[in-house]
């Protein structure tokens, strides 16, 4: 045997051994079987053919990748979703076929960091809008090849349903949070949603019932709607109705509402029902009533006051001899009246205390300091009528004391205090001390008339004046019905 | 007459359709050629699934197999060519 023949035999032996080694170590996945025009290719891919068939009939997108992430097989569902031509991508790296974000997401599920999920959600832009996929990877062995199967489960419907659900939840939250009563009706006028305020407008659960049955409404004739049924039908018909005052006679507490209704626009050209909102008008109505009452009251008081001013004017004229005297007394009396008015105005014409009235009339003497005026137990609250009368009485007593009584000398004092009287009566005593000796007057002036008569508008009211030598004493009985509290 | 040293030499890669090793061998060979010996080899891929008889010419048994016809003696590299060093040694490019 020649050296060349030996070399050829060695080469063929090496080749045979290399072939066996390659088969044994799984480096080949197909064999040529047969000879003499009957060669056949026998693949040793294992179950890959049936695997491919299985992948193809699955609804989900799937791709088989080898260890280098080259495409071994991509099923038609995924090829469609990714806009790939299945036959043109085999053998190419999958990461080169898709956009960078998707490639990164797939790398992450193929090599998950410890503790991170082995699936990822990805969004693919498509001609008919975005599609959402759950991408998962599992190790795969195809014959002699190790790789991964990557599946793309289309979650678009689920994601869209979730978004719709969240939107529905948000809408419900908006309705529930509204202070106004909000009711949503379907196309038949049946209530489908109602918030807590709406449930306060009816005695029955409104959802599932016709709006007009659970919340009947009465409108003013000028509104153009005969009732709730008419209103709901108008809104479902596309009319937007705003701010109608309505009475809800069946509502448990609040009956006055400002009602608005609008079509429920579910898409650009489709109405799915209507939304009715009802604003509680009870406070506004109460305020309107209060305002009317106040106007009437004001009118009444102005008339009374004018009558009183006329009376003071005419009496002062009779009791004063000179124009100067008239002007001085009249002005002082009107000022006294104004002071009491001022007190009442400060308290919104509610009750005022006797102490405040006394302090208002005796203010100049209180400001002088010392103990010229002292008061005791005068936190008795009286109605405006009694307050005005008391204001005039204390004014006349003060004027008298300043002219002739204890306030006409430096050492004189006035003590005003509440007296313990019979149960039910409210007595206040004005006592002057330390002034000049007092004798009963010879002539009864207007001042005395005022003191005597002002509180006699009711049997329980009146005054008694005693001209004791040590000083004037006046006991004032405040009309029982005008005493609000005696703290 | 010696072969023109600048003319690309032919490498024949035998594959069997789209089997994973076949796909892998094609990709690996393209990468090795472009990275280590650009322009020196031209590659012919023969799909034995389409024409099994072509296996006869180079007595191919296992697939994939790469055949270097020239220079003689003929060399065969069996497998998916994932070991680039082994491929380069067998193509003996160092000495050429």
Interface residues (C-beta under 8 A of the other chain):
Chain A: X7 X11 X15 X18 X19 X22 X23 X27 X28 X29 X30 X31 X32 X35 X37 X39 X40 X41 X43 X45 X48 X66 X68 X70 X71 X72 X73 X90 X91 X92 X142 X143 X144 X145 X147
Chain B: X15 X16 X17 X18 X19 X20 X21 X22 X23 X24 X26 X27 X48 X49 X52 X53 X55 X56 X60 X61 X62 X63 X64 X65 X73 X76 X78 X79 X80
